[in-house]
Amino acid sequence: MRTDAGISCAVVIDGSVHHGANGAAGKMGHSTYDPDGPLCECGRRGCLQTFFSEPALVRRWKEARRLSGEATRHDMLSAAQAGDSTAIDLLREAGLGIGRFLGGFCNIVDPEVIVGGGEAVTFGDFLFEPMRDALKRYALWSPPPITPDWADDSWARGAAALATQRLFDFESSPGEVGGVGLQISDVKARS
């Protein structure tokens, strides 16, 4: 599996990205989904991203359908749009699984909005509708909206903007970074 994609998040508090005590905040994809699951690149088993990152979803779909050759998220989306129950079920499982973790996240952080980004936005409502359903089920109060960022490469533009913003930010303290809103960067997220 590709190791350049996973599931992560960024939390923006008062206009600044929260980095955590050790600079490791945002490793949502390394939350344990199934302790008996596949080995993750981090060395532990069953991390959320071993099941639901974009490469993991495509791989699982390809294996379940016994497809040979290359398969992409676009192939999987086309199959889902054509009624392929395997693709639809995997995307539903991913939405429910990620949404469950987002519900717990909301119970701890109480975000104003969740912005989904990365390649997985390609899957649209096949992924986001079950994610919203699970978020409603697992959040203690009315959850924030999940807003998909429909450009599947905007995470790269956001990262570049965040990096260059610091060059021109004359008001922040050293080490402080201006914010862009809460972003759960699914599935091409830096892990």
Buried (B, 14 or more C-beta within 10 A) or exposed (E): BEEEBBBBBBBBEEEBBBBEEEEEBBBBBBBBBEEEBEEBBBEEBBBBBBBBBBBBBBBBBBEEBEBEEEBBBEBBBEBBEEEBEBBBEBBBBBBBBBBBBBBBBBEEBEBEEBBBBBBBBBBBEBBBBBBBBBBEEBBEEEBBEBBBBEEBEBBEEBBEEBEEBEEEEEEEEEEBBBBBBBBBBBBBBBB
